[in-house]
Amino acid sequence: MSTENKNITILGAGLVGSLLSIYMSRRGYNVSIYERRVDMRKATISAGKSINLALSDRGWKGLKGVGIEDSIRKVAIPMDRRIMHNVKGELTSQQYGEDGQSIYATSRGILNCVMMDEAEKSGVKIHFNHRCTGLDIENNVAKFDYNGAEVEVKSRLIFSADGAFSAGRLQMQLSTDRFEYSQTYLKHGYKELLIPAGDKSSFLMEKHALHIWPRGGYMLIALPNLDGSFTCTLFFPFEGEDSFASIKTETDCEDFFNRVFPDAIRLMPDVAKQFFGNPTGSLVTVRCFPWVVKDKLCLIGDAAHAIVPFYGQGMNCGFEDCTVLDQLMEKHGDNWEVILNEFQYSRKPNSDAIAELAVMNFVEMRDLVGSKDFLLRKKIEARIHDKYPEKWLPLYSQVTFSDIPYSVALANGRKQDEIMKRL
Ligand SMILES: Cc1cc2nc3c(=O)[nH]c(=O)nc-3n(C[C@H](O)[C@H](O)[C@H](O)COP(=O)(O)OP(=O)(O)OC[C@H]3O[C@@H](n4cnc5c(N)ncnc54)[C@H](O)[C@@H]3O)c2cc1C
């Protein structure tokens, strides 16, 4: 590839776009990211937008591949188990994996800022306030709105890492033949709430755990933050008896929390203000194919495969995209037509599998984790794994603590389920 052909454009400086840019830069490309938003390192993160993410092995592998895992570890809190809170406020807990295995709570905002710093250290140029408005795919041109002015950028290759509502993907829908696309919304949405820190930034609940209040049709979860607070997310139906629609006043909200989450409301006395002040998000699964146009355009991360968050894998899966792409660059040099084609065919079955697993895990989290049968099953599985580690790895561990392809994990999980039902 000649020097002028080394120019790579990435749409979106989110989690995947930032990581991808570092991989590309380390391989000698001139990388420019165009990001719709302002530089979040210079702005404060607004309330209700402070999503906390669980990082697990696939994510760490992606970060390690460019040597930035140490900077991220500094801002991550290990959680080695989930703690279930029942309606009486009684607790049960379940270890996620083997001793020493954890998932890691990280603030999306902090993580994204650290990753943009690392990208810039690697020589990546990030252009903020640039919203992609269209692509001329044949001519490798991306168009942006920059404070009302139209800007055009020509490059060798465009990556669309612009999230679940991707402009790059929309362009593929509009301008390529036989592009398959579906988006499916859950009947549940989500709302972020905050449990503040105690005195001297102390944690008011166990710090090294993901807390769950499973209530059948809905649930509340909480992940720890570095400052002693917890970010809670209420996953709740839009309509119905207990739902966003049924809670109309602050009194409705307080009554509801006192009835179903009594130990949580004691820790967030201003819950009603937060409930009405913070936005309600929707939960979408996006499937599409193809992900690439020749050697010109490639969808990656949520732009290619947005999933619901119940396995904590959306970002991890996007980081794994970067690992796989890097392995293909190693294998095929700069033969981008081959790299991109192999990339989409190897990743698509796996992103479909994790999309399915993520929806399945919603039922497990909001319902089953609270039951004695479920906890017994988990104990039996852990025993079998201890005795036959080569033959039985629980599904959760395959997804979270390994890089077994998601499609293989899903198939293994189905077999295990049959066996456990008989047991
Ligand atoms: C409630 C919730 C909880 C979650 N929890 C987890 C978890 O625990 N673990 C996990 O692994 N994943 C989790 N996820 C999923 C995770 O957030 C996503 O998978 C991840 O953010 C995808 O990264 P991305 O870079 O592909 O997209 P995004 O993070 O959405 O980044 C896209 C970027 O593109 C920019 N952009 C958008 N449009 C344009 C445009 N037209 N022009 C220029 N720039 C544009 C955006 O501003 C943004 O910066 C969760 C998601 C939700 C909603």
The ligand as a Gaussian input file, in Angstrom:
#p B3LYP/6-31G(d) Opt

LIG

0 1
 C      -27.536000      -0.146000      29.591000
 C      -26.377000      -0.771000      28.876000
 C      -25.466000      -1.530000      29.591000
 C      -24.403000      -2.144000      28.939000
 N      -23.531000      -2.928000      29.655000
 C      -22.511000      -3.547000      29.042000
 C      -21.577000      -4.339000      29.778000
 O      -21.704000      -4.492000      31.000000
 N      -20.559000      -4.927000      29.109000
 C      -20.399000      -4.801000      27.762000
 O      -19.450000      -5.388000      27.213000
 N      -21.249000      -4.034000      27.036000
 C      -22.293000      -3.414000      27.630000
 N      -23.147000      -2.624000      26.905000
 C      -22.950000      -2.508000      25.457000
 C      -21.896000      -1.467000      25.105000
 O      -22.265000      -0.222000      25.635000
 C      -21.758000      -1.363000      23.597000
 O      -21.652000      -2.643000      23.022000
 C      -20.518000      -0.555000      23.218000
 O      -20.643000       0.758000      23.707000
 C      -20.334000      -0.541000      21.712000
 O      -19.267000       0.291000      21.379000
 P      -19.212000       1.019000      19.967000
 O      -17.959000       1.796000      19.979000
 O      -19.461000       0.026000      18.899000
 O      -20.472000       1.988000      19.965000
 P      -20.710000       3.272000      20.890000
 O      -20.109000       3.070000      22.221000
 O      -22.162000       3.571000      20.787000
 O      -19.884000       4.428000      20.167000
 C      -20.289000       4.956000      18.931000
 C      -19.649000       6.323000      18.766000
 O      -19.992000       6.825000      17.478000
 C      -20.424000       8.173000      17.585000
 N      -21.351000       8.430000      16.475000
 C      -22.626000       8.003000      16.326000
 N      -23.152000       8.438000      15.177000
 C      -22.181000       9.159000      14.574000
 C      -22.120000       9.878000      13.337000
 N      -23.163000       9.956000      12.508000
 N      -20.951000      10.495000      13.021000
 C      -19.873000      10.446000      13.850000
 N      -19.894000       9.798000      15.034000
 C      -21.026000       9.150000      15.389000
 C      -21.095000       8.233000      18.947000
 O      -21.174000       9.558000      19.426000
 C      -20.170000       7.353000      19.768000
 O      -19.086000       8.062000      20.299000
 C      -24.230000      -1.990000      27.541000
 C      -25.129000      -1.203000      26.816000
 C      -26.198000      -0.599000      27.475000
 C      -27.175000       0.225000      26.679000

